[in-house]
Structure formats: C-alpha cells, structure tokens
Amino acid sequence: MDATRYGGGARPGIPGRSATLLVVSDGGGTTAEAAVEAAMAQFPDVNFTVLRRPGVRTREQVLRVVHEAAVASGIVVHTIVIQEIRRLLVSECRLRLLPHFDLIGPLIGHITQEVGQLPILQPGAARAIDIDYYQRIDAIQFTVQHDDGQAIEGLADADIVLIGVSRCSKTPLSIYLSMRGWKVANIPIVLGIEPPARLEEIDQTKIVALWIDLENLIEIRRNRLESLDQVSDGDYASPEKVKAELDFCRRIVRRGHPWPMVNISGKSIEESAKEVVAVIERQRRLRVGFEALPESRHKGFPPDEFRPA
C-alpha cells in the first residue's frame, strides 16, 4: 500500500485516542468501508470519525476531499480504480503530507501482471455483483426495526405490510421474506384497539392480512403458554377470546378496502411466503393497470374493482 510515513512523536489526526478517516471511492465505497470497519475493530478504545465520500470521479471532487482531509488531519483510505483520478488523489495527498492508503490499486496491478490481462477499471463493479446481498441486509434491518408495530412513521417505506392477530406467524414470515430482499413491516391486530391511522395512509396494495383458523390458533397459543410454564386456560388461549379476536380482525380487514387475506393454517413458512408474494405482485399489476387507464375511466371506481377476489 502507498502511505506517507510519519516522523517521530504523536501521530497527526489522533489526539487523545481519536482519528478521522475519509473513505474515498469512485464507486459506492462498500469495499473501502468493509476494510475500514475491519481495521477499526482492532482499536476498540479509539474514537473514530468516518467520513464517507463515494462517487469521486472529477478533479474538483478530489481537491475537495483532499482539502477536507487536511482540515480534519484525517487519514485517506481509497479504492479508486480510474487511473487518472487515483494518480491525482495520491499526488495531492503527498503534496500535503496526508497519510493515504490505496486498498485496490496495487492489487489490481499485481493481478494484471499475473494473468496477463488488463482490468476493466469500472467503478462500482464489485457493488454490482454484491447488490443483492446488500439489499437483503437492508431488508433484514428494516424488518427488525418495523416488527410488531414498531417505527410506524416508516411504514410507507415497506414493500410488504403484514397484519394479523397474535401468534399468526407475522414475525417469522416477515423475517423469512426479508432474507429474500423484501422490506416487511408487521402490525398486530389487538381486540378492541384500532390499528394505527398510518396504516390507512400508505399504499394499500402493500398490505396483506394473515388469517389462521380458530382451532389452529388456539393450539398454537396453548403450546406457547406451556413453553413458558404458564396456565393454558386463561383468556389468551380461550376459544371465546380467540374467536372474538379473529372476528374483530376480520372486521378490520373488510372495513374500507378490504385487504387481501392469506390463510397460513397448517402451512409452512415457505408456502405462506409464496402466497404473500403472489398477492403483492398481483396487487402491483392491478395497480399499474389501473393507473395506466385514462382518468375519465378510472376516476370514481370503487376500491374493490382493483383488488383480488
């Protein structure tokens, strides 16, 4: 790696166990960020400030980043594959005696010599390969943050919103779908409590209600109580209370829209997930078809005209 060495004494940019790192890339910067995070983990007592600067592809951007690093007495870590931009960044860092570390240039050079083939030098090529992976990570994080009615303000950003009574597999199904790249939020339906108003404000084609048969739900709840060493004859698993909850949920679902329902009784998570995705995709197709109609044709149509049967 190309790095300017310090003289003796304290290292610039690290007063009192702190350091500023500028992560610079002509792509998305995920490669550099991963390396920087791995390095920072080796210094748990240091207070790091990380400044991410992706998409640096012009002379003006390079000069701005170098000036920022000089002001902050920072360390520049970069994965620039465009040769002229990389040379300029290195030259400017050397001119200002800034520590700079090239994480990809030397490796590309060695591989070029070894395989006898020129690199494509395309910024973001690694990101294009890994985009599905990062989308899944984002989806999982979103789903965990929006589990069981949390973070209602971000409901509109979900790809799928699941609603249903307690113990109808909302959370397991949400996590399963998130691992396949879907951002999922789930909202519990509780007897006698109106669902959040935000649910009515978002795109209604994202919402799917989960249904479960009465006997199945009673059994699941009793098993849950037994696993917690609690009595199984309380309201939580009583047939009357469970039926009342399901009736209340059905009224909520039918009121106003209604939302499509997927019955998960006796089905695996995989089967239920396929049905939910099929409903969502059908909803999307219907929505696109509806929006493509001339305004005079779709204006005033009742909601049920464009919902699955």
C-alpha positions as CSV (number, residue, x, y, z in Angstrom):
1,M,0.0,0.0,0.0
2,D,1.1,3.6,-0.7
3,A,1.3,5.5,2.5
4,T,3.2,8.6,3.6
5,R,5.0,7.8,6.8
6,Y,5.1,10.0,9.9
7,G,8.2,11.2,11.7
8,G,8.6,10.6,15.4
9,G,6.2,11.8,18.1
10,A,2.4,11.8,18.2
11,R,0.6,10.8,15.0
12,P,-1.3,13.7,13.4
13,G,-5.1,13.4,13.4
14,I,-5.2,11.1,16.5
15,P,-5.2,13.5,19.5
16,G,-6.4,11.8,22.6
17,R,-7.1,8.4,21.1
18,S,-9.3,9.7,18.2
19,A,-8.9,9.5,14.4
20,T,-10.7,10.8,11.4
21,L,-10.9,8.5,8.4
22,L,-12.0,9.6,4.9
23,V,-13.3,6.7,2.9
24,V,-13.0,7.7,-0.7
25,S,-14.2,5.7,-3.8
26,D,-15.2,6.3,-7.4
27,G,-17.9,3.8,-6.9
28,G,-20.2,3.1,-4.0
29,G,-17.4,2.7,-1.4
30,T,-18.6,-0.5,0.1
31,T,-15.2,-2.2,-0.5
32,A,-13.3,0.5,1.3
33,E,-15.9,0.7,4.1
34,A,-15.6,-3.0,4.8
35,A,-11.8,-2.8,5.1
36,V,-12.0,0.3,7.3
37,E,-14.6,-1.3,9.6
38,A,-12.4,-4.4,9.9
39,A,-9.4,-2.2,10.8
40,M,-11.3,0.0,13.3
41,A,-12.4,-3.2,15.1
42,Q,-8.8,-3.7,16.2
43,F,-8.8,-0.4,18.1
44,P,-11.8,-0.6,20.4
45,D,-10.6,2.3,22.6
46,V,-10.2,4.7,19.8
47,N,-13.0,7.2,18.9
48,F,-13.2,7.1,15.1
49,T,-14.9,9.6,12.9
50,V,-15.6,8.2,9.5
51,L,-16.4,10.4,6.5
52,R,-17.7,8.5,3.5
53,R,-17.1,10.1,0.1
54,P,-18.3,7.8,-2.7
55,G,-18.5,8.7,-6.4
56,V,-15.3,10.8,-6.6
57,R,-14.6,10.9,-10.3
58,T,-13.6,14.5,-11.1
59,R,-10.6,16.7,-10.3
60,E,-12.8,19.1,-8.4
61,Q,-14.1,16.3,-6.2
62,V,-10.6,15.1,-5.5
63,L,-9.4,18.5,-4.5
64,R,-12.4,19.0,-2.2
65,V,-11.8,15.7,-0.5
66,V,-8.1,16.4,0.0
67,H,-8.8,19.8,1.4
68,E,-11.3,18.2,3.8
69,A,-8.8,15.6,4.9
70,A,-6.1,18.3,5.5
71,V,-8.5,20.4,7.6
72,A,-9.5,17.4,9.7
73,S,-5.9,16.0,9.9
74,G,-7.5,12.8,8.5
75,I,-6.3,9.6,7.0
76,V,-7.5,9.0,3.4
77,V,-8.4,5.4,2.6
78,H,-9.4,4.9,-1.0
79,T,-10.5,2.4,-3.6
80,I,-10.2,4.5,-6.8
81,V,-10.0,2.4,-10.0
82,I,-10.0,5.2,-12.5
83,Q,-6.3,5.7,-13.0
84,E,-6.1,9.4,-13.6
85,I,-8.3,10.1,-10.6
86,R,-6.2,7.7,-8.4
87,R,-2.9,9.4,-9.5
88,L,-4.3,12.8,-8.8
89,L,-5.6,11.8,-5.3
90,V,-2.2,10.2,-4.4
91,S,-0.3,13.3,-5.8
92,E,-2.4,15.8,-3.8
93,C,-2.2,13.7,-0.6
94,R,1.6,13.5,-0.9
95,L,1.8,17.2,-1.6
96,R,0.1,17.9,1.7
97,L,1.8,15.1,3.6
98,L,-1.5,13.4,4.3
99,P,-1.5,9.7,5.1
100,H,-3.2,7.8,2.3
101,F,-3.8,4.2,1.7
102,D,-4.7,2.6,-1.6
103,L,-6.6,-0.6,-1.0
104,I,-7.2,-1.7,-4.5
105,G,-4.7,-0.1,-7.0
106,P,-1.6,-2.3,-6.1
107,L,-3.7,-5.4,-6.0
108,I,-5.1,-4.7,-9.5
109,G,-1.6,-4.1,-10.7
110,H,-0.3,-7.5,-9.3
111,I,-3.2,-9.4,-10.8
112,T,-2.7,-7.7,-14.2
113,Q,0.9,-8.9,-14.2
114,E,-0.1,-12.4,-13.1
115,V,-2.9,-13.1,-15.5
116,G,-1.7,-11.0,-18.4
117,Q,-5.0,-9.2,-18.9
118,L,-5.9,-5.6,-18.5
119,P,-8.6,-4.8,-15.9
120,I,-11.9,-3.2,-17.0
121,L,-11.3,-0.3,-14.4
122,Q,-15.1,0.1,-13.9
123,P,-16.1,1.9,-10.7
124,G,-18.7,0.0,-8.7
125,A,-18.1,-3.3,-10.4
126,A,-17.9,-5.2,-7.1
127,R,-21.0,-3.4,-5.9
128,A,-22.9,-4.6,-8.9
129,I,-22.0,-8.2,-8.1
130,D,-23.0,-7.8,-4.4
131,I,-26.1,-5.6,-4.8
132,D,-28.5,-8.4,-3.9
133,Y,-26.5,-9.1,-0.7
134,Y,-26.6,-5.5,0.5
135,Q,-30.3,-5.3,-0.4
136,R,-31.0,-8.3,1.7
137,I,-29.1,-6.8,4.6
138,D,-31.0,-3.6,4.3
139,A,-34.3,-5.5,4.1
140,I,-33.5,-7.5,7.3
141,Q,-32.5,-4.4,9.2
142,F,-35.7,-2.7,8.1
143,T,-37.9,-5.7,9.0
144,V,-36.4,-6.0,12.5
145,Q,-36.9,-2.3,13.1
146,H,-40.5,-2.5,12.0
147,D,-41.5,-5.7,13.8
148,D,-44.7,-5.8,15.9
149,G,-45.9,-2.3,15.2
150,Q,-42.6,-0.5,15.8
151,A,-41.5,2.6,13.9
152,I,-44.9,3.3,12.4
153,E,-43.6,6.5,10.8
154,G,-41.6,4.5,8.4
155,L,-44.4,2.2,7.3
156,A,-44.6,3.8,3.8
157,D,-41.1,2.5,3.0
158,A,-42.1,-1.1,3.4
159,D,-42.5,-3.4,0.4
160,I,-45.0,-5.5,2.3
161,V,-47.1,-4.8,5.4
162,L,-48.5,-7.8,7.2
163,I,-51.3,-7.5,9.7
164,G,-52.9,-10.1,11.9
165,V,-53.7,-11.3,15.4
166,S,-51.1,-12.6,17.9
167,R,-49.4,-15.9,17.0
168,C,-50.3,-15.9,13.4
169,S,-46.6,-16.1,12.2
170,K,-46.3,-12.4,11.4
171,T,-42.7,-12.1,12.7
172,P,-41.3,-15.4,11.3
173,L,-42.9,-14.7,8.0
174,S,-41.6,-11.2,7.9
175,I,-38.0,-12.3,8.7
176,Y,-38.2,-15.1,6.0
177,L,-39.3,-12.6,3.4
178,S,-36.7,-10.0,4.4
179,M,-34.0,-12.6,3.9
180,R,-35.1,-12.7,0.3
181,G,-34.9,-8.9,-0.1
182,W,-38.4,-7.7,0.9
183,K,-38.7,-4.9,3.4
184,V,-41.5,-6.0,5.7
185,A,-43.4,-4.3,8.5
186,N,-46.0,-6.1,10.6
187,I,-48.8,-4.7,12.6
188,P,-50.6,-6.6,15.4
189,I,-54.4,-6.5,15.5
190,V,-55.5,-6.4,19.1
191,L,-59.1,-6.9,20.2
192,G,-60.8,-3.6,20.9
193,I,-57.9,-1.4,19.7
194,E,-58.0,0.4,16.4
195,P,-55.0,-0.2,14.2
196,P,-52.7,2.8,13.7
197,A,-54.1,5.5,11.4
198,R,-50.9,5.4,9.4
199,L,-52.0,2.1,8.0
200,E,-54.8,3.8,6.1
201,E,-52.5,6.4,4.7
202,I,-49.9,4.3,2.9
203,D,-50.2,2.5,-0.4
204,Q,-52.9,-0.1,0.2
205,T,-51.6,-2.6,-2.3
206,K,-48.7,-3.3,0.1
207,I,-51.0,-4.6,2.9
208,V,-51.7,-8.3,3.4
209,A,-53.8,-9.7,6.2
210,L,-52.7,-13.1,7.7
211,W,-55.5,-15.4,8.7
212,I,-55.4,-18.5,10.8
213,D,-58.2,-21.0,11.7
214,L,-59.7,-20.9,15.1
215,E,-58.6,-24.4,16.2
216,N,-55.1,-23.9,14.9
217,L,-54.6,-20.6,16.7
218,I,-55.9,-22.0,20.0
219,E,-53.5,-24.9,19.8
220,I,-50.6,-22.6,19.0
221,R,-51.4,-20.3,21.9
222,R,-51.7,-23.2,24.3
223,N,-48.4,-24.6,23.2
224,R,-46.8,-21.2,23.7
225,L,-48.2,-20.8,27.2
226,E,-47.0,-24.3,28.1
227,S,-43.5,-23.5,26.8
228,L,-43.5,-20.5,29.2
229,D,-44.7,-22.7,32.1
230,Q,-47.9,-20.7,32.3
231,V,-51.5,-21.9,32.7
232,S,-53.2,-22.5,29.4
233,D,-56.8,-21.8,30.5
234,G,-56.7,-18.0,30.5
235,D,-58.1,-15.6,28.0
236,Y,-55.1,-15.8,25.7
237,A,-56.0,-19.3,24.6
238,S,-59.7,-19.5,25.5
239,P,-61.9,-20.3,22.5
240,E,-64.3,-17.4,23.2
241,K,-61.5,-14.8,23.4
242,V,-59.7,-16.2,20.4
243,K,-62.8,-16.2,18.3
244,A,-63.6,-12.6,19.4
245,E,-60.1,-11.6,18.3
246,L,-60.5,-13.3,14.9
247,D,-63.9,-11.7,14.3
248,F,-62.5,-8.3,15.2
249,C,-59.6,-8.8,12.9
250,R,-61.9,-9.8,10.0
251,R,-64.0,-6.6,10.5
252,I,-60.8,-4.5,10.4
253,V,-59.7,-6.2,7.2
254,R,-63.0,-5.9,5.5
255,R,-63.7,-2.3,6.5
256,G,-63.0,0.3,3.9
257,H,-60.7,-1.5,1.4
258,P,-60.7,-4.6,2.0
259,W,-57.2,-6.0,2.3
260,P,-56.4,-9.4,0.8
261,M,-56.1,-12.3,3.2
262,V,-53.7,-15.2,3.2
263,N,-54.7,-18.2,5.4
264,I,-51.5,-19.6,6.9
265,S,-53.2,-22.5,8.8
266,G,-51.2,-25.7,8.5
267,K,-48.8,-24.2,6.0
268,S,-45.0,-23.9,6.2
269,I,-43.3,-20.5,6.2
270,E,-42.2,-21.1,2.7
271,E,-45.7,-21.8,1.4
272,S,-47.1,-18.8,3.2
273,A,-44.4,-16.6,1.9
274,K,-45.1,-17.7,-1.7
275,E,-48.7,-16.8,-1.3
276,V,-48.0,-13.4,0.2
277,V,-45.6,-12.5,-2.6
278,A,-48.1,-13.7,-5.2
279,V,-50.7,-11.5,-3.7
280,I,-48.4,-8.5,-3.6
281,E,-47.3,-9.0,-7.2
282,R,-50.9,-9.3,-8.3
283,Q,-51.7,-6.2,-6.4
284,R,-48.9,-4.3,-8.2
285,R,-50.0,-5.5,-11.6
286,L,-53.6,-4.4,-10.9
287,R,-52.4,-1.0,-9.6
288,V,-50.2,-0.4,-12.7
289,G,-53.1,-1.4,-14.9
290,F,-55.4,1.0,-13.0
291,E,-53.0,3.9,-13.1
292,A,-52.5,3.4,-16.9
293,L,-56.2,3.9,-17.6
294,P,-57.3,7.4,-18.7
295,E,-58.5,9.5,-15.8
296,S,-62.1,9.6,-17.1
297,R,-62.3,5.8,-17.0
298,H,-60.8,5.1,-13.5
299,K,-62.0,8.2,-11.6
300,G,-64.6,7.2,-9.1
301,F,-64.1,3.5,-9.4
302,P,-64.8,1.7,-6.0
303,P,-61.7,0.2,-4.4
304,D,-62.9,-3.4,-4.9
305,E,-62.7,-3.0,-8.7
306,F,-59.0,-3.4,-8.5
307,R,-58.5,-5.9,-5.7
308,P,-58.1,-9.7,-5.8
309,A,-61.2,-11.6,-5.3
